[in-house]
Amino acid sequence: GPFASGIEILGSAITTWGNPSQLEQRQTLVGGELRVSWFAVNVGGAVFRPVSGFVDDRRIRYYLNVGLGI
């Protein structure tokens, strides 16, 4: 239902296109995400590493998200 609580573990792949603000064009990153939901609030974190594209920048990226699912 809309107010379910739980934990999600996700694997993700992201490819940039257009004019991204913080990465190069046509760069692919892979990684994992962990999300925790409690009623309508969700909080998560992700770790992504570039695997193709601009080869000089192989730094790992960390992301935090907070959402409200109404």
C-alpha positions as CSV (number, residue, x, y, z in Angstrom):
1,G,0.0,0.0,0.0
2,P,1.0,3.7,-0.1
3,F,2.2,3.6,3.6
4,A,4.2,0.4,3.5
5,S,7.5,0.2,5.4
6,G,10.6,-1.7,4.4
7,I,14.1,-2.0,3.1
8,E,15.2,-2.2,-0.5
9,I,18.6,-3.2,-1.9
10,L,19.1,-2.3,-5.6
11,G,21.7,-2.6,-8.2
12,S,21.8,0.2,-10.8
13,A,23.5,1.3,-14.0
14,I,23.3,5.0,-15.1
15,T,24.3,6.5,-18.4
16,T,24.6,10.3,-18.8
17,W,23.4,12.1,-21.9
18,G,22.7,15.6,-23.0
19,N,24.6,18.2,-20.9
20,P,25.0,16.7,-17.4
21,S,26.0,19.3,-14.7
22,Q,28.5,17.1,-12.7
23,L,29.7,14.4,-15.0
24,E,30.9,14.0,-18.6
25,Q,28.6,13.1,-21.5
26,R,28.2,9.4,-22.4
27,Q,29.6,8.2,-19.1
28,T,28.3,4.9,-17.5
29,L,28.3,4.3,-13.8
30,V,27.3,1.1,-11.9
31,G,26.7,0.6,-8.3
32,G,24.2,-0.2,-5.6
33,E,21.6,1.6,-3.5
34,L,20.0,1.0,-0.1
35,R,16.6,2.5,0.6
36,V,14.6,2.5,3.8
37,S,10.9,3.4,3.8
38,W,8.8,4.2,6.8
39,F,5.2,5.1,6.1
40,A,5.4,7.9,3.5
41,V,9.1,8.9,4.1
42,N,12.0,7.2,2.4
43,V,15.7,7.7,2.9
44,G,18.5,6.1,0.8
45,G,22.1,6.1,-0.1
46,A,24.0,5.0,-3.2
47,V,27.5,4.3,-4.3
48,F,28.4,4.5,-8.1
49,R,31.7,4.0,-9.9
50,P,32.3,5.0,-13.6
51,V,33.0,2.0,-15.8
52,S,33.1,3.6,-19.2
53,G,33.3,7.1,-20.7
54,F,35.8,9.7,-19.5
55,V,38.7,7.4,-18.3
56,D,40.7,10.0,-16.3
57,D,38.0,10.4,-13.7
58,R,37.3,7.1,-11.9
59,R,36.3,8.6,-8.6
60,I,33.5,6.8,-6.7
61,R,30.4,8.9,-6.3
62,Y,28.2,8.8,-3.2
63,Y,24.6,10.0,-3.2
64,L,22.0,10.5,-0.5
65,N,18.3,10.8,-1.2
66,V,15.3,11.7,0.9
67,G,11.8,11.5,-0.4
68,L,8.1,11.8,0.6
69,G,5.8,9.4,-1.2
70,I,2.3,10.8,-1.1
